[in-house]
Amino acid sequence: MDQTAPHRSADAADRVKATIDARVAALRLSQRGFARAAGVSYATFENVRHSRTTPRPATEHKLERVLGWAPDSIQRIREGHEPVLLNEPASAGTPSPAGAPPPLNAPSEPGFRALPRSDGSGITDYWLTEMVDGDPVSVHIPAGTDQSEEKVRKALTQAIQHMKVAWGLR
């Protein structure tokens, strides 16, 4: 169970709220849509956002996953540091971690897209974006040599359908 957090400083609380708000806006999600995507209630999200409670680590990790942050990033913000973005390399030439969430430039318009490599030698990623309860929801699969576009489109469509079911929208 979450516990009240009477010893949180106002500065830390303001940092957490401002950083989460900026990231949710950058992801082009409503706050309710974000809470739903994270699998937490809107009340729980608001309590974490406003530092009203000390959430369970599992709750923070759910939020951090959807924010595209490494585990314990919310605690880092409380301590005055920046969150660690999973989709940005730690240093030049370092690949993003496996399973990293999509980058901020995920398509926001509905549709299926195959993104070309910068050198024109093929496809880097396949994206599918659908509007779900008023918010764009994007899923992506890195391109592989053995994947047909039809197979990828079907897998992405199924992923969005599973999310809708999990969110109680279908």
Secondary structure, DSSP 4 states (H G I P E B T S, - for coil): --EE-TT--HHHHHHHHHHHHHHHHHTT--HHHHHHHHTS-HHHHHHHHTT-EE--HHHHHHHHHHHTB-TTHHHHHHTTPPP-BTTS-SSTTPPPPTTPPPPTT---SSEEEEEEPTTSSSEEEEEEEEEETTEEEEEEEE--TT--HHHHHHHHHHHHHHHHHHTT--
